[in-house]
Amino acid sequence: MRVNFTVNGRRQEADDVWEGESLLYVLRERLGLPGSKNACEQGECGSCTVRLDGVPVCSCLVAAGQVEGREVVTVEGLADFAKQREQGPCASGACGTSLQDAQSWSAVPRDGVSDSQTGEGTELSPIQQAFLDAGAVQCGFCTPGLLVAADEMLERTPSPSDEDIREALSGNLCRCTGYEKILDAVRLAAARQERKEEAV
């Protein structure tokens, strides 16, 4: 079967999709977007979280055929998605990251100013930057799902309580941390977002 859908703001087409294939498989193996991780394949860990029509879902549980005509935002598209959201006219994500840009993403800036493998010198989404600044990234396996879930929660609830944050991230497991740095990162992103809005 052929599936046509939008990924990070760009129309995509996946051919010869088996009816039992998951959205996660199509994103990683057919479209070359490895950000969403394949950990449990049961919707228990949240490592494969993406936004489907704006709602966080475990892409391992979504059949590829279910995304026909729908919109998906992956961790690779978060920075552009956040930028477009700030600019207004593309709040739906319709102006997001191209598949080619997402596939060729590198921690090394394209302008060659920095040779850092840490991502220094590249522009990240506010939640991605907060995760780095708060030291919330350890092995990185759960990070993409946490970033997508936190980004959606901050869009929906710009000034979240700790309870809001815990609820939004309750479907995401991290085996490396005690979650405190992750919560710190979301609090930091929320505080920065509030300061930015006050300045406007």
C-alpha positions in Angstrom: 0.0 0.0 0.0 1.1 3.6 -0.5 0.8 6.1 2.4 0.8 9.8 1.8 1.2 12.0 4.9 3.0 15.1 6.1 6.2 14.7 8.1 7.7 17.8 9.7 5.8 20.1 7.4 6.5 18.3 4.1 4.4 15.9 2.1 5.8 12.4 2.0 4.9 9.2 0.3 5.9 5.8 1.5 5.5 3.0 -1.1 5.0 -0.8 -0.6 4.0 -0.3 3.0 2.9 -3.6 4.6 -0.5 -3.2 6.3 1.0 -4.2 9.6 3.9 -1.8 9.5 4.1 0.8 12.3 4.5 4.5 11.8 7.8 4.1 13.7 9.1 1.6 11.2 8.1 3.9 8.3 9.7 6.9 9.8 13.0 5.2 10.7 13.4 2.7 7.9 11.6 4.1 4.9 12.0 7.8 5.5 15.4 7.7 7.2 14.4 9.6 10.3 16.1 7.8 13.2 15.2 10.2 16.0 12.2 8.3 17.3 13.6 5.2 19.1 12.5 1.6 18.9 12.7 0.3 22.4 9.7 -1.6 23.6 7.3 -1.9 20.6 4.4 -2.0 23.1 3.8 1.7 23.8 5.1 1.4 27.3 8.3 3.5 27.2 7.5 6.6 25.1 10.9 6.6 23.3 9.1 6.6 19.9 6.7 9.5 20.7 5.8 11.8 17.8 3.0 14.3 17.3 0.2 13.0 15.1 -2.1 15.9 14.2 -0.6 17.7 17.2 -1.2 15.0 19.7 1.7 12.9 21.2 1.4 9.2 20.3 3.6 6.2 20.5 4.5 5.7 16.9 5.2 2.0 17.5 1.4 1.5 18.1 0.2 3.5 15.2 -0.3 1.5 12.0 1.3 3.3 9.1 -2.0 3.2 7.1 -3.7 5.2 9.9 -1.5 8.3 9.0 -2.9 8.7 5.5 -3.5 12.4 4.9 -2.4 13.3 8.5 0.4 15.4 9.9 3.4 14.0 11.9 6.1 16.0 13.7 9.2 14.1 14.9 12.1 15.2 17.1 14.0 16.0 13.9 11.4 18.7 13.1 11.0 20.2 16.6 13.4 23.2 16.1 11.6 24.3 12.9 8.2 23.5 14.4 9.0 25.7 17.4 10.3 28.5 15.1 7.3 28.4 12.9 5.0 28.4 15.9 6.7 31.6 17.2 6.3 33.2 13.8 2.6 32.5 13.7 1.4 31.7 10.2 2.6 28.2 10.3 1.4 27.3 13.8 0.1 24.0 12.4 3.6 23.0 11.5 2.9 23.3 7.8 6.2 25.1 7.2 8.3 22.6 9.1 11.6 20.8 8.3 12.1 19.2 4.9 12.8 15.5 4.9 16.1 16.2 3.3 17.1 18.7 6.0 16.0 16.3 8.7 18.0 13.4 7.2 21.1 15.5 6.8 20.9 17.0 10.3 24.3 17.1 11.9 25.6 18.3 15.3 28.3 20.1 13.3 27.1 23.5 12.1 26.9 23.8 8.3 28.7 27.1 8.2 31.9 25.4 9.6 32.2 27.9 12.5 32.4 25.2 15.0 33.7 21.6 14.8 31.9 20.6 18.0 30.2 17.2 18.0 28.0 18.5 20.8 25.7 20.7 18.7 27.3 24.0 19.9 26.6 26.7 17.4 23.4 25.1 16.1 20.0 26.5 16.8 17.8 24.1 18.8 14.2 24.4 19.9 13.7 25.9 23.3 12.9 22.6 25.0 16.0 21.0 23.3 18.2 23.8 24.6 16.7 23.5 28.1 17.4 19.8 28.2 21.1 20.5 27.3 21.4 23.4 29.8 19.8 21.4 32.7 21.9 18.3 32.0 18.8 16.2 31.3 20.3 14.2 28.5 22.2 11.1 29.5 22.3 8.1 27.2 19.8 9.9 24.9 17.6 6.9 24.1 14.5 8.3 25.8 15.3 11.9 25.0 13.5 12.3 21.7 10.2 11.1 23.1 10.6 13.3 26.2 11.3 16.3 24.0 8.3 15.8 21.8 6.0 15.2 24.8 7.4 18.2 26.7 7.2 20.4 23.7 3.5 19.6 23.2 2.8 20.2 26.9 4.5 23.6 26.9 2.4 24.6 23.8 -0.8 23.5 25.5 0.2 24.7 29.1 2.7 27.5 28.9 3.0 27.9 32.7 2.8 24.3 33.9 2.8 23.1 37.5 5.0 20.2 38.5 1.9 18.0 38.4 1.2 19.1 34.7 4.8 18.2 33.8 4.7 14.8 35.5 1.4 14.0 33.8 2.6 15.1 30.4 5.8 12.9 30.8 4.1 10.0 32.5 4.2 7.9 29.4 8.0 8.3 28.9 10.4 6.1 30.8 14.1 6.9 31.5 16.3 4.2 32.8 19.4 6.5 33.4 18.0 9.3 35.6 15.9 9.9 38.6 13.9 12.3 36.4 14.8 15.4 38.4 17.0 16.9 35.7 14.3 16.2 33.1 11.8 18.0 35.3 14.3 20.8 35.8 14.7 21.1 32.0 11.0 21.4 31.4 10.7 24.0 34.2 13.6 25.9 32.6 12.0 25.9 29.2 8.7 27.1 30.7 10.4 29.9 32.6 12.3 31.0 29.5 9.1 30.9 27.5 7.3 33.1 30.1 10.2 35.7 30.1 10.1 35.8 26.4 6.4 36.4 26.3 6.7 39.1 29.0 9.4 40.9 26.9 7.0 41.2 24.0 
